[in-house]
Amino acid sequence: MPVVDVRTGEDRRREAAGNAAIFTIVVMVIIAGFPFLPYFAGAIGM
């Protein structure tokens, strides 16, 4: 049974904008933290 999306186009645009902002922040954090990548990998590996 298909899920019916009852949200308006405005809601979809707002959600898309929020996702884009989150994605941009994540990319910026990754770029800023690139020098520390081995440390993060070690911390996750523990």
Jmol script that loads the backbone (N, CA, C; Angstrom):
load data "model"
ATOM      1  N   MET A   1       0.845  -1.190   0.000  1.00  0.00           N
ATOM      2  CA  MET A   1       0.000   0.000   0.000  1.00  0.00           C
ATOM      3  C   MET A   1       0.888   1.249   0.000  1.00  0.00           C
ATOM      4  N   PRO A   2       0.723   2.089  -0.989  1.00  0.00           N
ATOM      5  CA  PRO A   2       1.615   3.256  -1.101  1.00  0.00           C
ATOM      6  C   PRO A   2       1.334   4.272   0.005  1.00  0.00           C
ATOM      7  N   VAL A   3       2.393   4.915   0.444  1.00  0.00           N
ATOM      8  CA  VAL A   3       2.258   5.951   1.469  1.00  0.00           C
ATOM      9  C   VAL A   3       1.892   7.256   0.774  1.00  0.00           C
ATOM     10  N   VAL A   4       0.801   7.866   1.202  1.00  0.00           N
ATOM     11  CA  VAL A   4       0.360   9.117   0.591  1.00  0.00           C
ATOM     12  C   VAL A   4       0.985  10.281   1.345  1.00  0.00           C
ATOM     13  N   ASP A   5       1.680  11.138   0.606  1.00  0.00           N
ATOM     14  CA  ASP A   5       2.325  12.294   1.224  1.00  0.00           C
ATOM     15  C   ASP A   5       1.342  13.452   1.198  1.00  0.00           C
ATOM     16  N   VAL A   6       0.814  13.794   2.366  1.00  0.00           N
ATOM     17  CA  VAL A   6      -0.219  14.827   2.431  1.00  0.00           C
ATOM     18  C   VAL A   6       0.374  16.204   2.711  1.00  0.00           C
ATOM     19  N   ARG A   7       1.701  16.255   2.819  1.00  0.00           N
ATOM     20  CA  ARG A   7       2.333  17.545   3.088  1.00  0.00           C
ATOM     21  C   ARG A   7       2.260  18.432   1.850  1.00  0.00           C
ATOM     22  N   THR A   8       2.320  19.730   2.071  1.00  0.00           N
ATOM     23  CA  THR A   8       2.267  20.674   0.961  1.00  0.00           C
ATOM     24  C   THR A   8       3.647  20.830   0.348  1.00  0.00           C
ATOM     25  N   GLY A   9       3.688  21.441  -0.819  1.00  0.00           N
ATOM     26  CA  GLY A   9       4.968  21.706  -1.468  1.00  0.00           C
ATOM     27  C   GLY A   9       5.848  22.594  -0.602  1.00  0.00           C
ATOM     28  N   GLU A  10       5.207  23.511   0.139  1.00  0.00           N
ATOM     29  CA  GLU A  10       5.983  24.405   1.016  1.00  0.00           C
ATOM     30  C   GLU A  10       6.740  23.600   2.068  1.00  0.00           C
ATOM     31  N   ASP A  11       6.080  22.594   2.641  1.00  0.00           N
ATOM     32  CA  ASP A  11       6.751  21.757   3.633  1.00  0.00           C
ATOM     33  C   ASP A  11       7.926  21.027   2.999  1.00  0.00           C
ATOM     34  N   ARG A  12       7.734  20.521   1.785  1.00  0.00           N
ATOM     35  CA  ARG A  12       8.830  19.807   1.122  1.00  0.00           C
ATOM     36  C   ARG A  12      10.000  20.747   0.867  1.00  0.00           C
ATOM     37  N   ARG A  13       9.694  21.977   0.437  1.00  0.00           N
ATOM     38  CA  ARG A  13      10.782  22.930   0.185  1.00  0.00           C
ATOM     39  C   ARG A  13      11.525  23.248   1.474  1.00  0.00           C
ATOM     40  N   ARG A  14      10.765  23.432   2.557  1.00  0.00           N
ATOM     41  CA  ARG A  14      11.405  23.745   3.841  1.00  0.00           C
ATOM     42  C   ARG A  14      12.285  22.578   4.282  1.00  0.00           C
ATOM     43  N   GLU A  15      11.783  21.363   4.119  1.00  0.00           N
ATOM     44  CA  GLU A  15      12.569  20.193   4.515  1.00  0.00           C
ATOM     45  C   GLU A  15      13.822  20.081   3.658  1.00  0.00           C
ATOM     46  N   ALA A  16      13.686  20.312   2.357  1.00  0.00           N
ATOM     47  CA  ALA A  16      14.834  20.240   1.458  1.00  0.00           C
ATOM     48  C   ALA A  16      15.873  21.287   1.847  1.00  0.00           C
ATOM     49  N   ALA A  17      15.422  22.496   2.190  1.00  0.00           N
ATOM     50  CA  ALA A  17      16.354  23.547   2.592  1.00  0.00           C
ATOM     51  C   ALA A  17      17.062  23.155   3.882  1.00  0.00           C
ATOM     52  N   GLY A  18      16.328  22.568   4.815  1.00  0.00           N
ATOM     53  CA  GLY A  18      16.940  22.134   6.064  1.00  0.00           C
ATOM     54  C   GLY A  18      17.958  21.034   5.830  1.00  0.00           C
ATOM     55  N   ASN A  19      17.624  20.075   4.970  1.00  0.00           N
ATOM     56  CA  ASN A  19      18.559  19.000   4.664  1.00  0.00           C
ATOM     57  C   ASN A  19      19.810  19.555   4.002  1.00  0.00           C
ATOM     58  N   ALA A  20      19.645  20.528   3.093  1.00  0.00           N
ATOM     59  CA  ALA A  20      20.788  21.127   2.412  1.00  0.00           C
ATOM     60  C   ALA A  20      21.679  21.845   3.420  1.00  0.00           C
ATOM     61  N   ALA A  21      21.060  22.544   4.384  1.00  0.00           N
ATOM     62  CA  ALA A  21      21.846  23.250   5.397  1.00  0.00           C
ATOM     63  C   ALA A  21      22.616  22.257   6.257  1.00  0.00           C
ATOM     64  N   ILE A  22      21.965  21.171   6.659  1.00  0.00           N
ATOM     65  CA  ILE A  22      22.631  20.150   7.466  1.00  0.00           C
ATOM     66  C   ILE A  22      23.780  19.539   6.675  1.00  0.00           C
ATOM     67  N   PHE A  23      23.528  19.229   5.384  1.00  0.00           N
ATOM     68  CA  PHE A  23      24.562  18.634   4.544  1.00  0.00           C
ATOM     69  C   PHE A  23      25.757  19.569   4.434  1.00  0.00           C
ATOM     70  N   THR A  24      25.476  20.872   4.234  1.00  0.00           N
ATOM     71  CA  THR A  24      26.557  21.852   4.102  1.00  0.00           C
ATOM     72  C   THR A  24      27.385  21.909   5.384  1.00  0.00           C
ATOM     73  N   ILE A  25      26.706  21.911   6.536  1.00  0.00           N
ATOM     74  CA  ILE A  25      27.421  21.964   7.813  1.00  0.00           C
ATOM     75  C   ILE A  25      28.278  20.717   7.982  1.00  0.00           C
ATOM     76  N   VAL A  26      27.724  19.558   7.632  1.00  0.00           N
ATOM     77  CA  VAL A  26      28.483  18.310   7.768  1.00  0.00           C
ATOM     78  C   VAL A  26      29.727  18.353   6.896  1.00  0.00           C
ATOM     79  N   VAL A  27      29.571  18.816   5.643  1.00  0.00           N
ATOM     80  CA  VAL A  27      30.720  18.892   4.733  1.00  0.00           C
ATOM     81  C   VAL A  27      31.774  19.846   5.296  1.00  0.00           C
ATOM     82  N   MET A  28      31.328  20.996   5.818  1.00  0.00           N
ATOM     83  CA  MET A  28      32.279  21.965   6.380  1.00  0.00           C
ATOM     84  C   MET A  28      33.016  21.371   7.567  1.00  0.00           C
ATOM     85  N   VAL A  29      32.300  20.625   8.412  1.00  0.00           N
ATOM     86  CA  VAL A  29      32.946  20.001   9.569  1.00  0.00           C
ATOM     87  C   VAL A  29      33.966  18.968   9.105  1.00  0.00           C
ATOM     88  N   ILE A  30      33.601  18.186   8.082  1.00  0.00           N
ATOM     89  CA  ILE A  30      34.530  17.171   7.566  1.00  0.00           C
ATOM     90  C   ILE A  30      35.781  17.843   7.020  1.00  0.00           C
ATOM     91  N   ILE A  31      35.600  18.921   6.243  1.00  0.00           N
ATOM     92  CA  ILE A  31      36.752  19.615   5.664  1.00  0.00           C
ATOM     93  C   ILE A  31      37.603  20.226   6.779  1.00  0.00           C
ATOM     94  N   ALA A  32      36.949  20.854   7.757  1.00  0.00           N
ATOM     95  CA  ALA A  32      37.687  21.486   8.850  1.00  0.00           C
ATOM     96  C   ALA A  32      38.416  20.441   9.689  1.00  0.00           C
ATOM     97  N   GLY A  33      37.817  19.259   9.845  1.00  0.00           N
ATOM     98  CA  GLY A  33      38.411  18.222  10.677  1.00  0.00           C
ATOM     99  C   GLY A  33      39.323  17.274   9.921  1.00  0.00           C
ATOM    100  N   PHE A  34      39.577  17.550   8.628  1.00  0.00           N
ATOM    101  CA  PHE A  34      40.365  16.609   7.825  1.00  0.00           C
ATOM    102  C   PHE A  34      41.743  16.352   8.430  1.00  0.00           C
ATOM    103  N   PRO A  35      42.449  17.382   8.952  1.00  0.00           N
ATOM    104  CA  PRO A  35      43.770  17.109   9.548  1.00  0.00           C
ATOM    105  C   PRO A  35      43.694  16.158  10.740  1.00  0.00           C
ATOM    106  N   PHE A  36      42.511  16.098  11.373  1.00  0.00           N
ATOM    107  CA  PHE A  36      42.357  15.257  12.564  1.00  0.00           C
ATOM    108  C   PHE A  36      41.750  13.893  12.225  1.00  0.00           C
ATOM    109  N   LEU A  37      41.633  13.596  10.934  1.00  0.00           N
ATOM    110  CA  LEU A  37      40.952  12.374  10.514  1.00  0.00           C
ATOM    111  C   LEU A  37      41.589  11.121  11.117  1.00  0.00           C
ATOM    112  N   PRO A  38      42.913  10.995  11.129  1.00  0.00           N
ATOM    113  CA  PRO A  38      43.498   9.782  11.741  1.00  0.00           C
ATOM    114  C   PRO A  38      43.112   9.639  13.212  1.00  0.00           C
ATOM    115  N   TYR A  39      43.032  10.778  13.928  1.00  0.00           N
ATOM    116  CA  TYR A  39      42.647  10.723  15.344  1.00  0.00           C
ATOM    117  C   TYR A  39      41.217  10.224  15.492  1.00  0.00           C
ATOM    118  N   PHE A  40      40.305  10.781  14.637  1.00  0.00           N
ATOM    119  CA  PHE A  40      38.911  10.348  14.697  1.00  0.00           C
ATOM    120  C   PHE A  40      38.800   8.866  14.357  1.00  0.00           C
ATOM    121  N   ALA A  41      39.539   8.430  13.342  1.00  0.00           N
ATOM    122  CA  ALA A  41      39.483   7.025  12.942  1.00  0.00           C
ATOM    123  C   ALA A  41      39.958   6.142  14.094  1.00  0.00           C
ATOM    124  N   GLY A  42      41.005   6.587  14.792  1.00  0.00           N
ATOM    125  CA  GLY A  42      41.507   5.820  15.923  1.00  0.00           C
ATOM    126  C   GLY A  42      40.495   5.773  17.054  1.00  0.00           C
ATOM    127  N   ALA A  43      39.822   6.901  17.301  1.00  0.00           N
ATOM    128  CA  ALA A  43      38.843   6.951  18.381  1.00  0.00           C
ATOM    129  C   ALA A  43      37.657   6.053  18.064  1.00  0.00           C
ATOM    130  N   ILE A  44      37.224   6.065  16.789  1.00  0.00           N
ATOM    131  CA  ILE A  44      36.096   5.217  16.403  1.00  0.00           C
ATOM    132  C   ILE A  44      36.511   3.749  16.459  1.00  0.00           C
ATOM    133  N   GLY A  45      37.774   3.469  16.101  1.00  0.00           N
ATOM    134  CA  GLY A  45      38.250   2.091  16.045  1.00  0.00           C
ATOM    135  C   GLY A  45      38.370   1.460  17.422  1.00  0.00           C
ATOM    136  N   MET A  46      38.489   2.287  18.469  1.00  0.00           N
ATOM    137  CA  MET A  46      38.678   1.737  19.809  1.00  0.00           C
ATOM    138  C   MET A  46      37.411   1.079  20.322  1.00  0.00           C
TER     139      MET A  46
END
end "model"
wireframe off; spacefill off
backbone 0.3
color backbone group
